[in-house]
Amino acid sequence: MISILENVGRILQPLDLKTTFNGLPKEVISDKEKMARFLLLVAFMDQQAESTTARRTAVNVYNTFGEDLLFEPENVLLRMDRLVPLKDEYKISPAIGRVMPRFGWMVLRVGGFLIYEMTLGDKRLSEELGRCGTPPDAVSFLYSSPLVESILREKAVRMYISWVGHTELGIDVSEGAWDKSLFEMPVDGHVGKIFSRAGMVPEVIHERKRGKGERWNISVASKMRPLIQEQTRKYSDDCIMVDHGAFRIGFNCCPDNLEGISCDRCPKIAICEIKNTIGCKGHCVLRNYCKRNLTWRAY
């Protein structure tokens, strides 16, 4: 199963990341420092938001301010009102929307990114990250900033480090010094759900014991991350690809509400965007291996 997930991730992760760049000028995509900063903005905006809209909005933010966004953050802070036309596409989680207007959340994320850039001063982010000995060291570097620590969850930071450091993904700030086996899995709810439902972890850590609440069957991915990482490393030296493969299967093929689940036959095969890319046969690629503990859910 780990091999299958790794293969799915190896196919889809580079493609998914490439779509993040759609709409960016070539001079940004070809510049390591610009991409290191832009992808950090994506990570900031992706927190508690719908990923697709967050990534499109990040591109639109760049196109609104140009290179001032990456190298003259003070100027952008004085013109934050120019973000107003972009707010409708940026979709945030309902929980956040109940306590903060969408535009307020957007300003918080973009503003936090700009302030972090200001703290860098004349330092080049790509070079600072590249000097770190390992991916976990790079995570620690980012978390040495109280601002980043307060805004980005560890999952998002690990994902960002894979974007800028994995040789098959982003911009490789370490220039090959970071072996792919050194990366840490981000692990979100979908990844935790796949590992739980498939019986790939020795213990499912969930919100409550059975019978003590409606959400007793919600697996807690953050607490399961060490277990998932340990199991993955027994069979793969590329946990980033395994993580992304599990995410895409969890998101596309193994829904929480079980409507449209594709264990034996996928009802969404006609409209699926990834079926041909991953060689789908009309059912979940994990069908022959999964224990189908469908009780467990991501959220």
N, C-alpha and C positions, 0 to 999 in steps of 0.2 A: 504493500500500500504506500509506503514511504516513497518508493521508486516512482509509482504512478503520480503521486502528488508533486514530486520534484520535476517530473517531465512536464506536467501541466503548467507549473510555475515557470519553468524555463522557456516554454513557448509563449505564455501570456504576459509575464511580468515586463519584459522589454517592450512589448507592444503597448501595454497599458501606460508605461512611463512615457513612451514616445507620443501618445495622444495628449499628454500633459503639455507638450511643447507646441502643439498646433496653434498657429497664430503668432508665435514669437518670431522676431526677425532672425535671420541666419547669423547675424553678427553676435547675437546673444547665445544661440545654441552652440556656436563654435568656440565660445570663450569660457574657460573653466571657472574663473572667478565670478563671472556674471551668472553662470548656471548654479554655482554653489549658493549664491544669494537668492536667486529666484526660487530654487527648490525649497529653501528655508521658508520663504514666504508661503509657498504652497503648504508646507507642513503646518505653519501657523494657522492658515485659513481652514485647513481640513479638520481641525479639532471641533467636534460637536457640530459638524456640517455634513451635508450630502457631498461626497467626494467629487463627483462629476461636476457639480455646480461650483464647488470650491476651486477646482483646478481651472475651470473656464474663467471664473472671476479673477483669479490670480493673473491670468494672461491679460484680461481686460484692464486690470490695475496697472500692469506694466505698460500697456499701450496707451493708457491715459497720461502717465507721467514720464515715460521714456526712461532714460538712464539716470535721471534724477532719483528715481525710486531705488536704485542700487548704489549710487555713490554720492547723492546730495540729499540725504533723508530730511535734513532741516527744512529744505525748500518744500518738500512734499507735505510735511506736517502743517505748514502754513496754508496748504491748499486742499485740505482733506474734504472740503465741501464738494470737490469734483468727483468724489466717490458716489454721490447720491444717485446718478443715473444707473449705477451698477448694482444697486441693492436688491432689485426685484429678482434677479437670477440667482442670487446667493441664498441657498436653502439651508437653514439651521435646524437642529433637532427641536421637536415640539417642547421638550423640557426647558431648553434655553429660551425658546420663544415666549414661554409663560412668564419669565422673569426679566427679559430684556428684549427691546425691539431689535429686529433683524439688523437694521443699520447700525445700532449701537454696538452689537456684537462684531459687526464688520469693522467698524472703526477701532474697536479694542484690539482685534487681531492685526490689522494693518499697522496701527499705531505702535503696538508692541514690537513688531518687526522693525519698524523704522528706528525706534529708540535703541533696540539692540544693535542695529547698524551704527548708530552714533557712538555706542560704547566701544566699538571696534577701532574707532579713530582711523589711523592710517594703515592698520593691519589688513592683510588680505585673508579673508575667511578660508579660502581654499588652501592656502599655505599653512595656516594655523592648524587646520584639520589634518593636513598631510603630514605634519610633524609628529602627530600622535602615533605611538607604536602599534596600536591595535584598534579595531572598531570600538571596543568598550572604553578605551582611553579617549577616543573622540567623543563618545557619549559623555564622559566625565568632563571633558573640556567644555562642551556646551552647557552642562549643568553647573559649571563653575560660575555661570551668570545667574544670579537670583531671578532675573527677568525671564530667562528661558525656562528655568525650573518652575516658575510660577505659571507659565502659560502652556508649555508642552508636556504632555504625559510621556512616560518612558516609551510607550509603544510608538508614539509619533517620532520621537528622537531616534529610536532604533531603525525605523523605516527610513528616515531621512539619511542616516549614516549609510544605509545600504544603497540608497540612490546615488550618493556622491562617492562611494568607495568600492562597491562591488564591480569587478572588472567587466561583467556582462550587462551592466545596467546603465549607470550614469556616466560620471566624468572621471572617476578613479583618481581622487585627490592624492592617494598614497603612491601613485605610479607603480602599482603592482606589489607594494610592500605588505599589504593586508591580504593574507590568505583567506579564501572564502569560508574556510572552516572556522574562522575566528569570529564571524558575525554572530550576533544574538538575534533570535527570532522575535519579531515584534509581538505577535499573538494578539488577535482581537477576538471578539465574541464568536465570529464565524469559524475561526480556526479552532477555538476551544470546543465548539459544537461538533465539528467533524471528528476531532480526536475522541470526544466523549461518546458520540453515537457509534463510532466504528470500533470502540473498545480498545483504543490504542494507548490508553493511559491506565495505570494500575488503580487509580482512584479519581473519581469525579468530584471536584470541589464545587459545591453549589450553595445557593443563598440560604436555604433553610432545610432542615430535616423534613422528610415527608410527613404531611399531615399538620404542619405548623404554619402554613401560609400558602397563598395562591401561587407564590413565586418560588416554591421549593425546588422546582425542576430547572431553574436558571443556573447554568454553569458559570462559574466566576473565572473568566479566562486569565485575568491578571495573576491570580493565585495559582493557577495551573501551569503557568508559563515554564517554570523550572522542570516540571514533570514532562511537559511536551518537548522541551529542548533536549532533555536527557534521552527520551525515547527516539527522537529524530536522529541524534548523533550516533546512535547504535548502527544506523543503516545508511546515513547520508552525511557527506561532508559539506553540503550546501543547504543549510537550514533556511536561508532566505527564500530559495526557490520552493522548498517544501511548504513554507509558511504561505507564500502567495498562492500556490496550488490549492492548499486547503481553504484559503479565503475564497478563491473563485468558485470552487465546488460548493462551499457552504453558502455562498451568496447566490449562485446561479442554479444549482441543482438540488440543494437540500434545505428548503425554506423552513423557517421556524413554525409556521402555522400548518405545515404539511400539505397545504393546497398546492397542487402542481408539483409535488415531489417526484423525482425521476428515478427512483430505485430500479424498477423493472421496465418502465416505459415513460418517456418524457412527453407530457402533453404540450410542452412549449417548443418542441423540436422545429416546427415550421418557422418560428420567428427567432430562434436562438442565434445570437451573434458570434458565439464561439465554437459551435458544433464542428464546423469544417476545420477550424484551426487545430483543435485538439483530437480530431479523428473520432468524434462521438458516434456511437453505434445506435443511438436512440434511447439509451438508458445511462444511468450514472456509471462513470468509469470505475467506481469503487464497488460496484454491485456484488462481485464475487468474493469480496473480502470483508465487507462491512458487517458488523454484528447487528446493525440497525436498532440501536438503543434510542429510538426516536423520541423517547421521553425528554431528552435533554435539549434545551433551547439556549439561544445566544442571549436574548434580551427578555 
